[in-house]
Protein backbone atom coordinates (compact mmCIF):
# COMPACT_ATOMS: atom_id res chain seq x y z
CA UNK A 1 0.00 0.00 0.00
CA UNK A 2 1.49 3.34 -1.09
CA UNK A 3 1.73 6.19 1.41
CA UNK A 4 1.09 9.78 0.23
CA UNK A 5 4.04 10.93 2.32
CA UNK A 6 6.36 8.66 0.37
CA UNK A 7 7.18 6.56 3.41
CA UNK A 8 6.63 2.87 4.06
CA UNK A 9 4.20 0.99 6.24
CA UNK A 10 5.16 -2.19 8.11
CA UNK A 11 2.50 -4.56 9.33
CA UNK A 12 3.24 -7.02 12.11
CA UNK A 13 0.97 -10.04 12.25
CA UNK A 14 0.81 -12.17 15.39
CA UNK A 15 -1.29 -15.22 14.57
CA UNK A 16 -3.31 -16.71 17.40
CA UNK A 17 -3.75 -20.40 16.72
CA UNK A 18 -6.10 -22.68 18.63
CA UNK A 19 -4.37 -24.79 21.24
CA UNK A 20 -3.90 -28.44 20.25
CA UNK A 21 -6.09 -30.93 22.05
CA UNK A 22 -4.92 -33.53 24.53
CA UNK A 23 -7.59 -36.19 24.99
CA UNK A 24 -7.38 -37.76 28.44
CA UNK A 25 -9.30 -40.94 29.21
CA UNK A 26 -10.10 -41.73 32.83
CA UNK A 27 -11.40 -40.41 36.12
CA UNK A 28 -8.24 -41.29 38.07
CA UNK A 29 -6.00 -38.97 40.11
CA UNK A 30 -3.48 -38.93 37.25
CA UNK A 31 -6.21 -38.02 34.74
CA UNK A 32 -7.34 -35.17 36.97
CA UNK A 33 -3.77 -33.93 37.34
CA UNK A 34 -3.29 -34.08 33.56
CA UNK A 35 -6.36 -31.96 32.87
CA UNK A 36 -5.09 -29.41 35.37
CA UNK A 37 -1.52 -29.21 34.04
CA UNK A 38 -2.20 -29.46 30.30
CA UNK A 39 -3.49 -25.86 29.87
CA UNK A 40 -0.30 -24.58 31.52
CA UNK A 41 1.79 -25.97 28.66
CA UNK A 42 -0.53 -24.73 25.91
CA UNK A 43 -2.72 -27.81 25.51
CA UNK A 44 -6.49 -27.96 25.52
CA UNK A 45 -7.59 -30.87 27.70
CA UNK A 46 -10.58 -32.97 26.68
CA UNK A 47 -11.60 -35.37 29.46
CA UNK A 48 -13.36 -38.63 28.57
CA UNK A 49 -14.71 -40.86 31.32
CA UNK A 50 -17.86 -42.86 31.90
CA UNK A 51 -20.21 -40.79 34.02
CA UNK A 52 -17.87 -37.78 34.22
CA UNK A 53 -19.37 -34.38 35.09
CA UNK A 54 -18.07 -31.07 33.80
CA UNK A 55 -18.06 -29.60 37.29
CA UNK A 56 -15.56 -32.22 38.44
CA UNK A 57 -12.99 -31.06 35.87
CA UNK A 58 -13.12 -27.25 35.87
CA UNK A 59 -9.86 -26.84 33.93
CA UNK A 60 -10.86 -29.18 31.10
CA UNK A 61 -11.98 -27.47 27.92
CA UNK A 62 -14.57 -30.19 27.37
CA UNK A 63 -15.85 -33.19 29.30
CA UNK A 64 -17.37 -36.22 27.56
CA UNK A 65 -19.34 -38.40 29.97
CA UNK A 66 -19.15 -41.62 27.97
CA UNK A 67 -16.15 -43.67 26.84
CA UNK A 68 -18.07 -45.60 24.16
CA UNK A 69 -16.28 -45.55 20.81
CA UNK A 70 -19.26 -44.17 18.89
CA UNK A 71 -19.75 -41.28 21.30
CA UNK A 72 -16.09 -40.34 21.50
CA UNK A 73 -15.46 -40.61 17.75
CA UNK A 74 -18.43 -38.32 17.05
CA UNK A 75 -17.18 -35.67 19.48
CA UNK A 76 -13.39 -35.72 18.97
CA UNK A 77 -11.48 -35.24 15.73
CA UNK A 78 -9.12 -38.10 14.82
CA UNK A 79 -5.34 -37.96 14.63
CA UNK A 80 -4.60 -36.14 17.88
CA UNK A 81 -2.70 -36.69 21.13
CA UNK A 82 -4.29 -39.18 23.51
CA UNK A 83 -3.43 -40.37 27.03
CA UNK A 84 -5.29 -43.24 28.68
CA UNK A 85 -5.02 -42.83 32.47
CA UNK A 86 -7.87 -45.04 33.63
CA UNK A 87 -5.68 -46.84 36.19
CA UNK A 88 -7.77 -50.00 36.44
CA UNK A 89 -11.24 -48.57 35.81
CA UNK A 90 -12.55 -49.44 32.33
CA UNK A 91 -9.09 -49.84 30.83
CA UNK A 92 -10.18 -51.89 27.81
CA UNK A 93 -13.17 -49.70 26.79
CA UNK A 94 -11.00 -46.61 27.03
CA UNK A 95 -8.21 -48.17 24.99
CA UNK A 96 -10.66 -49.31 22.32
CA UNK A 97 -12.17 -45.82 22.09
CA UNK A 98 -8.69 -44.27 22.00
CA UNK A 99 -7.67 -46.55 19.13
CA UNK A 100 -10.88 -45.66 17.26
CA UNK A 101 -9.66 -42.05 17.18
CA UNK A 102 -6.63 -43.16 15.13
CA UNK A 103 -4.39 -40.97 17.30
CA UNK A 104 -1.07 -39.61 16.17
CA UNK A 105 0.35 -40.65 19.55
CA UNK A 106 -1.24 -42.81 22.25
CA UNK A 107 0.18 -43.18 25.75
CA UNK A 108 -1.08 -45.58 28.41
CA UNK A 109 -0.38 -44.95 32.11
CA UNK A 110 0.31 -48.51 33.23
CA UNK A 111 3.13 -50.91 33.94
CA UNK A 112 4.79 -52.71 31.08
CA UNK A 113 3.39 -56.04 32.29
CA UNK A 114 -0.18 -54.79 32.51
CA UNK A 115 0.10 -53.09 29.13
CA UNK A 116 1.30 -56.34 27.57
CA UNK A 117 -1.71 -58.27 28.88
CA UNK A 118 -4.14 -55.62 27.63
CA UNK A 119 -2.43 -55.49 24.23
CA UNK A 120 -3.05 -59.21 23.83
CA UNK A 121 -6.70 -58.73 24.79
CA UNK A 122 -7.10 -55.93 22.26
CA UNK A 123 -5.57 -57.97 19.44
CA UNK A 124 -7.70 -60.95 20.44
CA UNK A 125 -10.79 -58.72 20.20
CA UNK A 126 -9.95 -57.81 16.62
CA UNK A 127 -7.99 -54.56 16.95
CA UNK A 128 -5.29 -53.81 14.40
CA UNK A 129 -2.04 -55.34 15.76
CA UNK A 130 0.07 -52.51 14.32
CA UNK A 131 -1.99 -49.83 16.05
CA UNK A 132 -2.02 -51.80 19.30
CA UNK A 133 1.76 -52.18 19.16
CA UNK A 134 2.08 -48.40 18.82
CA UNK A 135 0.60 -47.82 22.30
CA UNK A 136 3.37 -46.33 24.45
CA UNK A 137 3.48 -47.84 27.93
CA UNK A 138 4.66 -47.06 30.50
CA UNK A 139 3.89 -43.44 29.67
CA UNK A 140 6.10 -40.53 30.62
CA UNK A 141 9.71 -39.62 31.05
CA UNK A 142 11.69 -41.69 33.60
CA UNK A 143 11.99 -39.04 36.31
CA UNK A 144 11.13 -41.28 39.25
CA UNK A 145 7.59 -39.88 39.53
CA UNK A 146 5.42 -41.22 42.35
CA UNK A 147 2.56 -38.81 43.06
CA UNK A 148 -0.27 -38.23 40.55
CA UNK A 149 1.03 -34.73 39.86
CA UNK A 150 4.57 -35.99 39.24
CA UNK A 151 3.29 -38.74 36.93
CA UNK A 152 1.21 -36.17 35.03
CA UNK A 153 4.28 -33.96 34.69
CA UNK A 154 6.34 -36.87 33.33
CA UNK A 155 3.61 -37.74 30.83
CA UNK A 156 3.24 -34.14 29.68
CA UNK A 157 6.99 -33.90 29.09
CA UNK A 158 6.68 -36.78 26.62
CA UNK A 159 3.59 -35.23 25.04
CA UNK A 160 5.36 -31.89 24.51
CA UNK A 161 8.38 -33.66 23.00
CA UNK A 162 6.14 -35.52 20.55
CA UNK A 163 4.25 -32.34 19.69
CA UNK A 164 7.52 -30.58 18.86
CA UNK A 165 8.78 -33.49 16.79
CA UNK A 166 11.52 -34.49 19.19
CA UNK A 167 12.50 -38.18 19.34
CA UNK A 168 12.01 -40.12 22.54
CA UNK A 169 14.94 -39.98 24.91
CA UNK A 170 17.14 -43.08 24.83
CA UNK A 171 17.61 -45.05 28.02
CA UNK A 172 20.69 -44.06 29.98
CA UNK A 173 23.45 -46.67 30.21
CA UNK A 174 23.77 -48.54 33.47
CA UNK A 175 26.54 -47.10 35.63
CA UNK A 176 29.57 -49.32 36.25
CA UNK A 177 28.15 -51.98 33.96
CA UNK A 178 30.79 -54.58 32.98
CA UNK A 179 31.84 -54.38 29.38
CA UNK A 180 32.44 -57.60 27.50
CA UNK A 181 35.46 -57.89 25.29
CA UNK A 182 34.66 -58.83 21.72
CA UNK A 183 35.31 -62.45 20.87
CA UNK A 184 38.26 -63.06 18.51
CA UNK A 185 37.31 -63.50 14.91
CA UNK A 186 39.58 -66.53 14.43
CA UNK A 187 40.66 -69.29 16.78
CA UNK A 188 43.70 -71.40 16.01
CA UNK A 189 44.15 -74.80 17.66
CA UNK A 190 47.91 -75.01 18.20
CA UNK A 191 49.89 -77.55 20.28
CA UNK A 192 51.19 -76.27 23.60
CA UNK A 193 54.54 -74.49 23.30
CA UNK A 194 57.49 -74.13 25.65
CA UNK A 195 58.70 -70.55 25.53
CA UNK A 196 62.35 -69.80 25.98
CA UNK A 197 64.17 -66.49 26.16
CA UNK A 198 66.10 -65.19 23.17
CA UNK A 199 69.32 -65.62 25.08
CA UNK A 200 68.91 -69.00 26.63
CA UNK A 201 66.03 -71.02 25.27
CA UNK A 202 66.33 -70.79 21.51
CA UNK A 203 62.78 -69.43 21.11
CA UNK A 204 59.48 -71.31 21.08
CA UNK A 205 59.42 -75.03 20.37
CA UNK A 206 56.87 -77.79 20.64
CA UNK A 207 56.56 -79.37 24.06
CA UNK A 208 58.68 -82.50 24.37
CA UNK A 209 56.95 -85.85 24.51
CA UNK A 210 60.02 -87.84 25.55
CA UNK A 211 62.74 -87.24 28.12
CA UNK A 212 66.20 -87.08 26.55
CA UNK A 213 69.43 -86.70 28.50
CA UNK A 214 71.35 -83.47 27.99
CA UNK A 215 74.44 -85.35 26.77
CA UNK A 216 72.47 -87.15 24.10
CA UNK A 217 70.81 -83.93 23.01
CA UNK A 218 74.18 -82.24 22.64
CA UNK A 219 75.59 -85.14 20.69
CA UNK A 220 72.65 -85.49 18.31
CA UNK A 221 71.52 -81.87 17.81
CA UNK A 222 73.82 -79.43 16.04
CA UNK A 223 74.74 -76.34 18.01
CA UNK A 224 72.69 -73.25 17.19
CA UNK A 225 73.76 -69.71 17.58
CA UNK A 226 71.66 -67.67 19.95
CA UNK A 227 70.21 -64.32 19.06
CA UNK A 228 72.54 -62.79 21.64
CA UNK A 229 75.70 -63.59 19.60
CA UNK A 230 76.76 -66.84 21.27
C-alpha positions in Angstrom: 0.0 0.0 0.0 1.5 3.3 -1.1 1.7 6.2 1.4 1.1 9.8 0.2 4.0 10.9 2.3 6.4 8.7 0.4 7.2 6.6 3.4 6.6 2.9 4.1 4.2 1.0 6.2 5.2 -2.2 8.1 2.5 -4.6 9.3 3.2 -7.0 12.1 1.0 -10.0 12.3 0.8 -12.2 15.4 -1.3 -15.2 14.6 -3.3 -16.7 17.4 -3.8 -20.4 16.7 -6.1 -22.7 18.6 -4.4 -24.8 21.2 -3.9 -28.4 20.2 -6.1 -30.9 22.1 -4.9 -33.5 24.5 -7.6 -36.2 25.0 -7.4 -37.8 28.4 -9.3 -40.9 29.2 -10.1 -41.7 32.8 -11.4 -40.4 36.1 -8.2 -41.3 38.1 -6.0 -39.0 40.1 -3.5 -38.9 37.2 -6.2 -38.0 34.7 -7.3 -35.2 37.0 -3.8 -33.9 37.3 -3.3 -34.1 33.6 -6.4 -32.0 32.9 -5.1 -29.4 35.4 -1.5 -29.2 34.0 -2.2 -29.5 30.3 -3.5 -25.9 29.9 -0.3 -24.6 31.5 1.8 -26.0 28.7 -0.5 -24.7 25.9 -2.7 -27.8 25.5 -6.5 -28.0 25.5 -7.6 -30.9 27.7 -10.6 -33.0 26.7 -11.6 -35.4 29.5 -13.4 -38.6 28.6 -14.7 -40.9 31.3 -17.9 -42.9 31.9 -20.2 -40.8 34.0 -17.9 -37.8 34.2 -19.4 -34.4 35.1 -18.1 -31.1 33.8 -18.1 -29.6 37.3 -15.6 -32.2 38.4 -13.0 -31.1 35.9 -13.1 -27.3 35.9 -9.9 -26.8 33.9 -10.9 -29.2 31.1 -12.0 -27.5 27.9 -14.6 -30.2 27.4 -15.8 -33.2 29.3 -17.4 -36.2 27.6 -19.3 -38.4 30.0 -19.2 -41.6 28.0 -16.2 -43.7 26.8 -18.1 -45.6 24.2 -16.3 -45.6 20.8 -19.3 -44.2 18.9 -19.7 -41.3 21.3 -16.1 -40.3 21.5 -15.5 -40.6 17.8 -18.4 -38.3 17.1 -17.2 -35.7 19.5 -13.4 -35.7 19.0 -11.5 -35.2 15.7 -9.1 -38.1 14.8 -5.3 -38.0 14.6 -4.6 -36.1 17.9 -2.7 -36.7 21.1 -4.3 -39.2 23.5 -3.4 -40.4 27.0 -5.3 -43.2 28.7 -5.0 -42.8 32.5 -7.9 -45.0 33.6 -5.7 -46.8 36.2 -7.8 -50.0 36.4 -11.2 -48.6 35.8 -12.5 -49.4 32.3 -9.1 -49.8 30.8 -10.2 -51.9 27.8 -13.2 -49.7 26.8 -11.0 -46.6 27.0 -8.2 -48.2 25.0 -10.7 -49.3 22.3 -12.2 -45.8 22.1 -8.7 -44.3 22.0 -7.7 -46.6 19.1 -10.9 -45.7 17.3 -9.7 -42.0 17.2 -6.6 -43.2 15.1 -4.4 -41.0 17.3 -1.1 -39.6 16.2 0.3 -40.6 19.5 -1.2 -42.8 22.2 0.2 -43.2 25.8 -1.1 -45.6 28.4 -0.4 -45.0 32.1 0.3 -48.5 33.2 3.1 -50.9 33.9 4.8 -52.7 31.1 3.4 -56.0 32.3 -0.2 -54.8 32.5 0.1 -53.1 29.1 1.3 -56.3 27.6 -1.7 -58.3 28.9 -4.1 -55.6 27.6 -2.4 -55.5 24.2 -3.0 -59.2 23.8 -6.7 -58.7 24.8 -7.1 -55.9 22.3 -5.6 -58.0 19.4 -7.7 -60.9 20.4 -10.8 -58.7 20.2 -9.9 -57.8 16.6 -8.0 -54.6 17.0 -5.3 -53.8 14.4 -2.0 -55.3 15.8 0.1 -52.5 14.3 -2.0 -49.8 16.1 -2.0 -51.8 19.3 1.8 -52.2 19.2 2.1 -48.4 18.8 0.6 -47.8 22.3 3.4 -46.3 24.5 3.5 -47.8 27.9 4.7 -47.1 30.5 3.9 -43.4 29.7 6.1 -40.5 30.6 9.7 -39.6 31.0 11.7 -41.7 33.6 12.0 -39.0 36.3 11.1 -41.3 39.3 7.6 -39.9 39.5 5.4 -41.2 42.3 2.6 -38.8 43.1 -0.3 -38.2 40.6 1.0 -34.7 39.9 4.6 -36.0 39.2 3.3 -38.7 36.9 1.2 -36.2 35.0 4.3 -34.0 34.7 6.3 -36.9 33.3 3.6 -37.7 30.8 3.2 -34.1 29.7 7.0 -33.9 29.1 6.7 -36.8 26.6 3.6 -35.2 25.0 5.4 -31.9 24.5 8.4 -33.7 23.0 6.1 -35.5 20.5 4.3 -32.3 19.7 7.5 -30.6 18.9 8.8 -33.5 16.8 11.5 -34.5 19.2 12.5 -38.2 19.3 12.0 -40.1 22.5 14.9 -40.0 24.9 17.1 -43.1 24.8 17.6 -45.0 28.0 20.7 -44.1 30.0 23.5 -46.7 30.2 23.8 -48.5 33.5 26.5 -47.1 35.6 29.6 -49.3 36.2 28.2 -52.0 34.0 30.8 -54.6 33.0 31.8 -54.4 29.4 32.4 -57.6 27.5 35.5 -57.9 25.3 34.7 -58.8 21.7 35.3 -62.4 20.9 38.3 -63.1 18.5 37.3 -63.5 14.9 39.6 -66.5 14.4 40.7 -69.3 16.8 43.7 -71.4 16.0 44.1 -74.8 17.7 47.9 -75.0 18.2 49.9 -77.5 20.3 51.2 -76.3 23.6 54.5 -74.5 23.3 57.5 -74.1 25.7 58.7 -70.5 25.5 62.4 -69.8 26.0 64.2 -66.5 26.2 66.1 -65.2 23.2 69.3 -65.6 25.1 68.9 -69.0 26.6 66.0 -71.0 25.3 66.3 -70.8 21.5 62.8 -69.4 21.1 59.5 -71.3 21.1 59.4 -75.0 20.4 56.9 -77.8 20.6 56.6 -79.4 24.1 58.7 -82.5 24.4 56.9 -85.9 24.5 60.0 -87.8 25.6 62.7 -87.2 28.1 66.2 -87.1 26.6 69.4 -86.7 28.5 71.3 -83.5 28.0 74.4 -85.4 26.8 72.5 -87.2 24.1 70.8 -83.9 23.0 74.2 -82.2 22.6 75.6 -85.1 20.7 72.7 -85.5 18.3 71.5 -81.9 17.8 73.8 -79.4 16.0 74.7 -76.3 18.0 72.7 -73.3 17.2 73.8 -69.7 17.6 71.7 -67.7 19.9 70.2 -64.3 19.1 72.5 -62.8 21.6 75.7 -63.6 19.6 76.8 -66.8 21.3 
